[in-house]
Each structure stands twice: as C-alpha cells, then as structure tokens.
Amino acid sequence: MADEKVRKLAEEALNRLSADLEAGKSESLKNYLGAMSRFHRYSFGNILLISSQRPTATQVAGFHTWHNLDRSVKKGEKGIMIFAPVLLKDRDHPTLSPQHPSKSEEIFRLAGFRTAYVFDISQTEGKPLPEFAKTTGDVKEYGEKLKAIVAGRGITVEYDAGIAPAQGASSGGHIRLMPGMAPAEEFSVLAHELAHEMLHHRIVTAMPPKLVRETQAEAVAFVVCRGVGFETNTAAADYIALYNGDKKTLAESLSVIQETSAKILDGLLPEPNRSTQQRSPESPTSAAERDASIRTEPSISAERDNPAMTQEQPNTSWDR
C-alpha cells in the first residue's frame, strides 16, 4: 500500500535523525532546520519526508503545477512522496465568489489524506521561474516587519541596558532588548524572544526544562533568519539538545519549531502568487497539496501532526 510506504518512510527518516543526534551529529538537525526555512508552509511530516528523500530540494510542486508554470518533469525523475489532501465538494454550503458577488463558487472540505508525489525544481526543465521565490531586502525592512508581528500579538518591546549580559528577555507580553546591537543580531534576538512568547509563556501540563526551551527558541530564530535570507552566527544553542531522551520528545520539539517559525515567516514573507509551497499552519491545504489532491467523495484518512496546544501563562521569563 502506498500510504503505508510513505508512513514507513517518515518513520525511518525520524529514526535516522534521532540516531544521528544521539551519536552527537548535530549537523543533521541543522540541515533539517534549514529545510524548514525553505519549506515553512509545509507540515512537519512532509518536511521530514522531503528532506529525507531529497536533502537538496529547494522548491517543490506537483506535476501539473510545474506544467502550468511552463516547466516539465525530466524523463526518468523519481517523485518525492508526501501526504496530500483529499478534498470533498461541499454541496450544502456554497459561498459567493469575491470576484463575482452574484455567482456562487464551489468549496471543498478536507476529507482525509493520500499519498502523492512532488518534484523539486532541479528535476524539471523549461521556462525560468519568476524571482518571487527568493527573498530580497535589507535587515531594516525585516526588522520592522518582525516588530509589527510582535506588536500585533499585543507584545511591547523596549530597549533596556539593564538586562546585560543577556541580549534579550521576555516576560509574558513584554520583550526587552539590549540597545546597540547590530541589525542582524537584533533581528535574531527578537525572533528568539518572540518564540518564547509564543511557546513558553503559556500553561502546559509539564513545562520543558530550560535547556529545551532555549533550544526551541534559538532553533526558531535560526529558521526565521535563514528563511529571510540572513546568514547569522548568533545561534548559541546546541541543536543536539533537542534530543531529550527519546524519539517522541525530538518529534514534538521539531513540530513545535516548525509551527512557530512558519507563523512568523508567513508574516515576514510575501505570499507566493504561484504555487511551489505548501500549507500554512492556519490552513489544512495549500496550492501544492491541492495540485496533488483528489477532489471527489471518498473518505481517505491518514495520521497528521498534532502538536500539543497550550494556553497563556504570565509572569515567567527566560533570557537569551
């Protein structure tokens, strides 16, 4: 069964990553986090599948999407297996088209998932892609955008030399930054503290230890910086610390990092006007997944990521 094959492939990829980390090969996790920065709209499971099958992938899409972009898959190329949605037409709840208010348009609801195949751009040939896939701009532009994301969450930011020797600190709705940092350094520190605000100032049944919290926050900062094109040497956490005793803990940490960094990157990067990326955390499907989807009536299900949900908790603080 194809679905069983892709589940087994994902399990084997996670086992290899776990074994590498246990053996002290933190470069494996760094490479995986790099894949997150390239595919921030992908689910945790599909990032794992893509990076394990084709570590050098940079832009992937389904066969028909590449065709619509005037590119074709090279003869003999092997597809990258992912889980794609099965979309069921919702006949009971038609909605009005925003372009044509007098007309109704078909809408679909998620009925399950199936095995599908995507291809990296290196496996295709044809018309060059537009440059939308490459992010450009100076640090200041992204710095201001990141501050707007922070403000949009009701979090205040101030500069306070009194936090030294820490570069940043968060306390549940309030972030303090060390003044005078270089722009790229300030961006990374603010992303780190925003990750704390999103992940750790919340009520959970079992608060992870400080080492795990700091590693999660620094990994989010790493993914966000890579996602906007910054090469930064500010990452202080040892990525191997994500491996906290067993594979389950590792998977949960990576899923949390993916969800958090994806939300931040979605606010920083322009929405692609053509589909070579996948779903955002807020949406069950995306254009690339829809390209591979079955729009019909069957009910096909597959396991999906289910990171633990958390709630707000004030009056806690961690320094970067």
ZATORFI-613545 format. One record per residue: z, x, y of N, C-alpha, C, O in turn. Coordinates in steps of 0.2 Angstrom, whole numbers, plus 5000, padded with zeros to 4 digits. Example, Ala and Ser with C-alpha at 12.3 -4.5 7.8 and 13.67 -1.06 7.14 Angstrom:
REM residues 2
503950664972503950624978503950664984504250714983/503550644989503650684995503950645000504050675006/
This chain:
REM residues 320
500050044994500050005000500050045006500450095007/499650035011499550075017500250075021500450125024/500550015022501150005026501650055023502050085026/501750055016502250095013502050165014502550205014/501450185014501250255015501450275022501650335023/501350235027501550255034502250265035502550305038/502650215031503350225032503650285028504050325031/503350305023503550365019503350425023503750475024/502750425027502550475031503050485037503250545039/503350435040503850435045504450465043504750505046/504650445037505250465034505250545032505750585034/504650565030504550635028504550675035504850735035/504250655040504250685046504950695049505150745052/505350645049506050645051506450695047506850725049/506350695040506650745036506550815038506950855038/505850825039505750895041506050915048506250975048/506050875052506350885059507050895058507350945061/507450855054508150865053508250935049508750965051/507850955044507951015041507851075045508251125045/507351065050507251125055507751135059507951185061/508051075062508651085066509251105063509651145066/509351085057509951115053509851185052510351225051/509251215051509151285050509151325056509051385056/509251285062509351325068508651335072508551365077/508151295070507451295073507451245078507051195078/507751255084507751205089507051205093506951155096/506551245091505951245094505551175092505151145095/505751155085505451095083505651035087505150995088/506251035089506450975093506150985100505950935103/506051045103505751055110505051025109504850995114/504651045104504051015103503950945103503550915106/504450915099504450835099504650805105504250755107/505050835109505250805116504550815120504450775125/504250875119503550875123503050825121502750795126/503050805115502650745113502850685117502450635119/503550675117503750615121503550615128503350555131/503450665131503250675138502550655139502350625144/502150665134501450655134501350575132500850545134/501750555127501650485125502250435126502550405122/502450435133503050405135503050325134503550295134/502450295133502450225131502350205124502250155122/502450255120502450245113503150235110503650255113/503150195105503850185101504050255098503650295097/504750255097505050315094504650335087504450385086/504550285083504250295077503550315077503350355073/503150285082502450305082502450375085501950415084/502850395090502850465092502950515086502650565086/503450495082503650535076502950545072502850595069/502650485071502050485066501550525069501250565066/501350525076500850555079500950635079500550675077/501550655081501750725082501750755075501650815075/501950725070501950755063501250765060501150805056/500850715062500150715059499650765063499250795060/499750765070499350805074499750825080499750795085/500150885079500550905084500250925091500550915096/499550935091499250955097498950895101498650905106/499050835098498750775101498950765109499550785110/498550745113498750735120498550665122498950645126/498050635120497850565122497550535116497050565113/497850475114497550445108497350375109497650345114/496950345106496750275106496350255100496150295096/496250195099495950165093495150175094494950195099/494850165088494150175088493750135093493350165096/493950075094493550035098493650045106493250045110/494250075107494450095114494050155116493750155121/493950205111493550255113492850235114492550265118/492650195110491950165111491850135118491350145121/492350095120492250065127492350115132492150105138/492650175131492650225136492050275135492050335138/491550255131490850295130491050355127490650405128/491450355122491550415118491550385111491750325109/491450425106491350415099491750465095491850515096/492050435089492450475085491950525081491450495078/492150585081491650635077491650615070492150595067/491150625067491050615059491550655055491550715057/491850625051492250665046493050665049493450695045/493150645055493850655058494250605054494150545053/494850625053495450585049495850555055496050585059/495950485054496350445059497050465058497350485053/497450455064498150465064498550395063498350345066/498850385057499150325056499750305060500150345062/499750245063500350215067500450145064500050115060/500950115067501050045066500850005072500950025078/500349955071500049915077500249845076500449825070/500349805081500549735081500049685078499449705078/500249635074499849585073500049525078500649505078/499549505081499649455087499349385085498849375082/499849335086499649265084499549225090499949225095/498949195090498749155095499249095096499449055091/499549085102500049035104499648975107499548975113/499548925102499148865105499548815109499348775112/500248825108500648775111500848785118501048745122/500748855120500948875127500448905131500448965132/499848875132499348915136499548925143500048885146/499348975146499548995153498948995158498349005155/499048985164498548985169498349065170498749105171/497649075171497449135172497549155180497449115184/497849215181497949235188497349245192497349225198/496749265189496149265192495849205194495449195199/495949155189495649085189496149035188496249005183/496549015193497148965193496948905189497348865186/496248885190496048815187495948825180495848775176/495948885177495748895170496348915166496748955169/496448895160496948925156496748985152496148985150/497149025150496949085145497349085139497849065139/497049115134497349125128497949175128497849225132/498549155125499049205125499249215118499149175113/499549275116499749295109500449305109500749335114/500749295103501449315102501449365096501049365092/501949405096502049455091502249425084502749395084/501849435079501949405073502249465068502449445062/502149525069502349575064501949645066501649645071/501949685061501549745062501149765056501349745050/500649805057500249835051500049905052500149925058/499849935047499650005048498950005051498449965050/498850055056498250055060498150135061498550175059/497550145064497350215065497150225072496750185075/497350285075497150305081496850375081496950405076/496450395086496150465086496350505092496350465098/496450565092496550605098495850615101495350615098/495950635108495350645112494950705109494350705109/495250755106494950815103494550795097494150835095/494650735094494250705088493650665090493350645086/493550665097493050625099492550665104492650725105/491950635105491450665110491150615114491050555112/490850635119490550585124490650595131490750655133/490650545135490750545142491450565144491950545141/491550615148492250645150492650585153492350535156/493250585151493750535154493850545161493850605164/494050495165494250495172494950535172495250545167/495050565178495650605178496350565179496850605180/496350505177496950465178497450495173498050485175/497250525168497750545163498150605165498750615162/497950635170498350695172498650685179498350655183/499350695179499750685184499650735189499750795188/499550725196499550775201500050755206500250695206/500150795211500650785216501150835217501350865212/501450845223501950895223502650865222502750805220/503150915221503850895219504150835224504450795221/504050845230504250795235504050725234504450685234/503450715232503250645230503650615224503850565225/503650655219504050635213504750625215505150585212/505050675219505750665221505950605224506450575223/505450585229505550525232505550465228505950415228/505050465223504950415218505550405214505850345213/505850465212506450465207507050435211507450395208/507150455218507650425222507550345222508050315223/506950325223506850255223507050215217507350165217/506950245211507150215205507850215204508150165202/508250265207508950265207509250215211509650175209/508950205217509150155222509050085219509450045220/508450075216508350015213508749995208508849935206/509150035205509650015200510350015203510850005200/510350015210510950005213511450065213512050055214/511150125212511550185212511450225218510850235221/511950245221511950285228511950355226512150375221/511650395230511550465230511850505236511650485242/512250555235512450585241512450665239512550685233/512450705244512550775244513250795245513550785250/513550835240514250855241514350925238514250935232/514450975243514551045241515251045237515351095233/515650995237516251005234516250995226516751005223/515650975223515550975216515451045213515451045207/515351095217515251165214515851175209516451165210/515651215204515051245202514551195199513951225197/514651135198514151085195513651075200513751085206/513051065197512451045201512350975203512050955208/512650935198512650865199513250825196513550855191/513450765198513950725194513850655195513550635201/513950615190513850545191514550505189514950535185/514650455192515250415191515250345191515650305193/514650315188514550245187514350215194514750185197/513750215195513450185201513450235207513250215213/513650295206513650345211513450415209513850435204/512950445212512750515210512850565216512750545221/513150625214513250675219512850735217512850755211/512550765222512050825221512350875225512550875230/512250935222512350995226511851005231511251015229/512051015238511451025243511151095242511451145239/510551105245510251165245509851185239509651245238/509851145234509451165228508651165229508451125234/508251205225507551195226507351125224507651095220/506751105227506551035225506451025218506650965215/506151065214506051055207506751055203506851015198/507251095205507851095202508251035204508551005199/508151005210508550945212508250885208508650845206/507550885207507250835203507550835196507750775194/507550885193507850895186508550875186508750835181/508950895190509650875190509750795192510150765188/509350765196509450695197509150655191509550605190/508650685188508450645182509050655176509150605173/509350705176509950715171510450665173510750635168/510650665179511250615181511050545180511450505179/510350525182510150455181510150445173510350385172/510050485169510050475162510850455160510950415156/511250495163512050475162512150405164512450375160/511950395170512050325172511750275168512050215167/511150285165510850235161511150235154511150175151/511350285151511550295144512350295143512550255139/512750325148513450335146513950305150514550305148/513750275156514250235160514250165157514150115161/514350155151514250085148514750085142515050135140/514950025140515350005135515050015128514549985127/515250055124515050065117515550065112516150075114/515450055106515950045101516250115100516850125099/515850175100516050235099515650285104515150295103/516050305109515750355114515550415111515950445107/514950445111514750505108515150565112515350555117/515250615108515550675111515250705117514650695118/515550745121515250765127514650805126514150805130/514650845121514050895119513450845118512950865120/513550795114512950745113512750715119512150705120/513250695123513050655130512650705134512150685137/512850765135512550815139511850835136511350845140/511850835130511150855127510650795128510050805129/510850735127510450675128510250675135509650665136/510650685140510450685147509950745149509450725152/510150805146509650855148508950845144508450865147/508950815138508350805135507950755139507350765139/508250705142507850655146507550695152507050685153/507950735155507750775161507150815159506650815163/507150845153506650885151506050845150505450865152/506050785146505450745145505150725152504550725152/505650705156505350675163505050725167504450715169/505350785167504950845171504350865167503850875171/504250865161503650885158503150825159502550835159/503350765159502950705160502550705166502050675167/502850725172502550735178502250795180502050815185/502250845175501850905175502250965178501951015180/502950955178503351015180503551055175503751035169/503451125176503751175171504351195174504351235179/504951185171505551195174506051235169505951225163/506351285171506851325167507551295168508051335166/507651235170508351215171508651185165509251175166/508351175160508651145154509151195151509051245149/509851165151510351215149510651195142510951235139/510451135140510751105134510351145128509751155129/510651155123510351175117510151115113510551075111/509451105112509251045109509451035102509450975099/509651085099509951085092510551035091510751015086/510951035097511550995097511350925096511850885094/510750895096510650835095510750815087510950765085/510650875083510850865076511550865075511850915075/511850805074512650805074512850785068513250735067/512650815062512950805056512450765051512550785045/512050725053511650695048510950665052510950665058/510550645047509850625050509950555054509550555059/510350515052510450455056510650465063510350435068/511050515064511350525071510750555075510650545081/510350605072509750635075509250575077509050575083/509050535073508650475074508850435080508450415084/509450415080509750375085509750415092509550385097/509850475092509850515098509150515101509050505107/508650535097507950535099507650465101507350465106/507850415098507650345100507950335107507550305111/508550345108508850335115508550375120508450355126/508350445119508050485123507350455125507150455131/506950435120506350405121506350345125505950345130/506750295124506850235128507050255135506750225140/507450295136507750315143507150345147507050335153/506950405144506450435148505750395149505450405154/505650355144505050305145505150265151504650255155/505750235152505850195158505750225164505550205169/506050295165505950325171505250345172505050345178/504950375167504250395168503750335170503250345174/503950275167503550215169503550205177503150175180/504150215180504250205187503950265191503850255197/503850325188503550385192502850385191502550405196/502550365186501850375185501450315186501650265185/500850325189500350265189500250235183500150265178/500150165183499950135177499250155175498750145179/499050175169498350185167497950125168498150075166/497350135171496850075171496450075165496050025165/496450125161496150115154496650135149497050175150/496550115143497050125138496950185134496550185129/497350235135497450285130498150305129498350355127/498550245130499350255129499550195126499150145125/500150185124500450135120500950095124500950095130/501350055121501850005124502350045128502550095127/502650005133503250025136503849995133503749945129/504450015134505049985131505049915132505349875129/504849895138504949825140504449775137504449715137/503849805134503349765131503249775124503249835122/503149725120503149735112502449775110502449805105/501949765115501249795113500949825119501249815125/500449865118500049895123499349895122499149865117/498949915126498249915125497949945119497549925115/498250005118498050045112498250015106497850015101/498849985106499049945100498749885099498549865093/498549845105498149785104497449805102497149765098/497249865103496549885101496549885093496049865090/497049905090497149905083497449845080497549845074/497549795084497949735081497449685078496849685079/497849645074497449585071497649525075498249505075/497149495078497349435082497149375078496649345078/497649345074497549295069498249265067498649265071/498249235061498849195060499249225055499849195054/499149275051499549295046500249325048500349345054/500749325044501349345046501549415042501649415036/501449465046501549535043502149565046502049575053/502549595043503149625046503249695044503049715039/503549735049503749805047504349825051504449795056/504749875049505349895052505149925059504649965059/505549915064505449945070506049975073506549965070/505950015078506550055080507049995083506849945086/507650015083508149965085508750005088509350005086/508650035094509150075097509750035099509649975101/510350055098510950015100510949995107510850035112/511049935109511149915116511849925118512349915114/511949935125512549955127512649915134512149885136/513249915136513449875142513849925147514049975145/513849895153514149935159514849955157515249915155/515050015159515750045159515850085165515550135166/516250065170516350105176516850165175517150175170/516950205180517550255181517450305175518050325173/516950335174516850395169516350435173515950415177/516450505171516050555175515950615170516350635167/515250635171515150705167514750745172514250715176/514850805172514450855177513950885173513950895167/513450905176512850935174513051015174512651055172/
